[in-house]
Amino acid sequence: MSRTIRMDAVLVQAVIAGALSFSHLHDLAEAAGQNGWKAWAYPISVDLLLVAAWRRMRATAGNRPAWVWFVIALTASLGANIATAGMLNLDNTPAWLRILVAGWPALAFLGGTLLAHTPAPAEPEPATAAPLPAPEPEPVPDVTVERIPEPATELPPAPAPAPASVAVSAPAVAVPPALLDHARKLAHTHHATTGDHIDTETLRARLGVPAPLADAITAQLV
């Protein structure tokens, strides 16, 4: 996938600033006695060290060596810009500046090597989150289940009771009054003699009457 480079003000400003810094570093190296291709190699060395330190700083913000080499490269770039602005006489370059420019390649090589081979600090392992406590079970509201009574099974109608046999009462026997009086005398005499009431069989035997008539007389004596 092709990427389109946006030509905005920030990119243009970066190109201009890089070109001016590159030119100032070239002029300073040339004034310090570095001629030909060597004068062009100095700004490339400074800018590459600056970019390498910046990338390592972005990867690990707490990397102190990257910060040190970034400050060194930035100081070299700013120093060249200030020196070429008239602060130094480039026609009569001082000896200490010649020494710094001549020793820069070794210093840049050391910084680039350390940045390339210094392992990045290991990222801390994410802390294992403590297991959350199990949520307490919510109280279950008491539920009253009302059971609908099932309809009672209809039983077959009970059979009608058989009609009770009607007892046929025997026809009432008429007792003559004279016979009844005689029977009372016999019953009184029997009670006085034995102390018991006269029974039907004894009464029937003494009167000499049939059983139905004796029963009727006994019933009236009670």
C-alpha atoms as one frame of an Amber mdcrd trajectory, in Angstrom:
protein
   0.000   0.000   0.000   1.536   3.316  -1.025   1.770   6.080   1.562   1.179
   9.676   0.582   3.526  12.239   2.201   1.610  15.307   3.303   3.482  18.536
   2.594   2.425  20.568   5.611   4.136  23.426   7.437   5.763  21.170  10.038
   7.461  18.990   7.406   8.708  21.999   5.465  10.069  23.572   8.645  11.858
  20.326   9.555  13.518  20.147   6.134  14.694  23.759   6.327  16.029  23.373
   9.879  17.824  20.135   8.959  19.415  21.712   5.906  20.668  24.756   7.838
  22.037  22.610  10.670  23.715  20.324   8.151  25.344  23.340   6.473  26.553
  24.828   9.755  28.127  21.544  10.820  29.832  21.256   7.429  31.228  24.795
   7.662  32.489  24.242  11.215  34.218  20.956  10.303  35.798  22.570   7.246
  37.029  25.506   9.352  38.520  23.027  11.845  40.687  21.482   9.133  38.431
  18.719   7.807  38.358  19.135   4.040  36.599  17.333   1.183  34.228  14.459
   1.983  35.263  14.494   5.626  33.593  17.870   6.138  30.309  16.426   4.741
  30.550  13.297   6.904  30.521  15.277  10.164  26.917  16.601   9.934  25.721
  13.136   8.873  27.414  11.589  11.945  25.898  14.162  14.320  22.375  13.854
  12.888  22.461  10.032  12.837  23.524   9.924  16.501  20.757  12.385  17.363
  18.101  10.290  15.564  19.348   6.988  17.076  19.264   8.397  20.613  15.790
   9.853  20.021  14.406   6.529  18.779  15.826   4.665  21.769  14.319   7.292
  24.095  10.912   6.822  22.514  11.148   3.040  22.886  12.116   3.240  26.576
  11.491   6.582  28.251  13.613   5.705  31.301  16.768   4.826  29.291  19.456
   7.131  30.751  22.236   6.284  28.218  19.913   7.303  25.393  19.279  10.640
  27.132  23.038  11.216  27.581  23.869  10.618  23.920  20.887  12.665  22.809
  22.200  15.641  24.834  25.721  15.167  23.424  24.481  15.102  19.815  22.165
  18.043  20.423  25.028  20.039  21.996  27.238  19.353  18.975  24.493  20.487
  16.602  23.616  23.624  18.582  27.311  24.431  19.120  27.947  24.380  15.383
  24.961  26.625  14.712  26.085  29.140  17.340  29.762  29.024  16.304  28.948
  29.786  12.662  26.787  32.764  13.694  29.876  34.918  14.366  30.680  33.756
  17.891  34.004  32.313  16.662  36.510  33.450  14.049  36.379  30.595  11.573
  39.423  31.992   9.742  41.489  31.453  12.893  39.911  28.412  14.544  41.036
  27.851  18.167  42.936  24.716  19.018  40.328  23.294  21.423  37.705  23.421
  18.654  40.032  21.564  16.303  40.533  18.932  19.025  36.748  18.497  19.542
  36.072  18.175  15.813  38.931  15.682  15.358  37.760  13.570  18.317  34.100
  13.567  17.314  34.233  10.456  15.042  35.458   8.258  17.900  32.877   9.714
  20.270  30.037   9.227  17.748  31.176   5.651  17.040  31.156   4.845  20.755
  27.699   6.340  21.231  26.213   4.595  18.224  27.666   1.242  19.289  26.340
   1.547  22.830  22.883   2.538  21.618  22.758  -0.330  19.144  23.946  -3.057
  21.530  22.481  -1.940  24.855  19.475  -4.208  25.535  16.260  -2.424  26.267
  15.076  -2.843  29.846  12.568  -5.623  30.240   9.049  -4.437  30.539   7.485
  -5.245  33.893   5.100  -8.106  33.754   1.533  -7.073  34.216   0.407  -7.665
  37.723  -1.902 -10.572  37.983  -5.202  -9.298  39.125  -6.365 -10.850  42.330
  -9.415 -13.005  41.830 -12.541 -11.142  42.637 -14.481 -12.490  45.574 -17.435
 -14.546  44.617 -20.568 -12.440  44.761 -22.763 -13.210  47.680 -25.934 -14.961
  46.621 -28.879 -12.670  46.685 -31.542 -13.660  49.180 -34.330 -15.483  47.474
 -37.692 -14.057  48.473 -40.089 -16.454  50.079 -42.513 -17.623  47.491 -45.781
 -19.096  48.589 -47.156 -21.466  46.049 -50.877 -21.699  46.227 -52.040 -25.005
  44.948 -55.369 -24.988  43.244 -57.458 -27.782  44.733 -58.273 -30.419  42.242
 -61.957 -30.995  41.689 -63.257 -33.868  43.759 -64.013 -36.961  41.854 -67.714
 -37.401  41.679 -68.685 -40.748  43.080 -71.542 -42.616  41.627 -74.725 -42.105
  43.606 -75.137 -44.588  46.373 -77.859 -47.057  45.759 -81.075 -46.243  47.563
 -81.438 -48.286  50.726 -83.818 -51.096  50.444 -87.092 -50.275  52.138 -87.179
 -51.751  55.547 -89.671 -54.480  55.976 -92.676 -53.119  57.634 -93.487 -55.132
  60.640 -97.051 -56.232  60.453 -98.460 -55.825  63.821-100.770 -58.502  64.912
-104.333 -57.413  65.270-105.101 -56.218  68.780-106.835 -58.869  70.931-109.733
 -57.609  72.974-109.447 -58.624  76.647-112.720 -58.962  78.547-112.745 -56.780
  81.692-113.692 -59.681  83.972-110.757 -61.723  82.623-108.423 -58.836  83.081
-109.537 -58.398  86.719-109.007 -62.065  87.392-105.566 -61.912  85.829-104.642
 -58.996  88.064-105.623 -60.994  91.129-103.487 -63.907  90.008-100.556 -61.597
  89.321-100.955 -59.991  92.777-101.117 -63.340  94.482 -98.067 -64.597  92.567
 -96.076 -61.506  93.454 -97.049 -61.753  97.100 -96.094 -65.395  97.222 -92.876
 -65.422  95.169 -91.840 -61.776  95.173 -91.577 -61.790  91.330 -93.909 -60.597
  88.665 -95.871 -63.240  86.952 -94.623 -64.120  83.470 -96.717 -64.671  80.417
 -96.392 -68.452  80.356 -97.439 -68.828  83.996-100.331 -66.476  83.493-101.465
 -68.324  80.351-101.257 -71.676  82.164-103.344 -70.461  85.103-105.906 -68.707
  82.970-106.005 -71.419  80.332-106.072 -68.887  77.468-104.224 -68.945  74.118
-100.817 -67.265  73.777-102.046 -64.161  71.888-104.632 -63.448  74.575-102.078
 -64.090  77.322 -99.671 -61.602  75.673-102.395 -58.971  75.492-103.263 -59.467
  79.157 -99.577 -59.281  80.216 -99.153 -56.063  78.258-102.053 -54.480  80.156
-100.808 -55.655  83.522 -97.522 -53.778  83.247
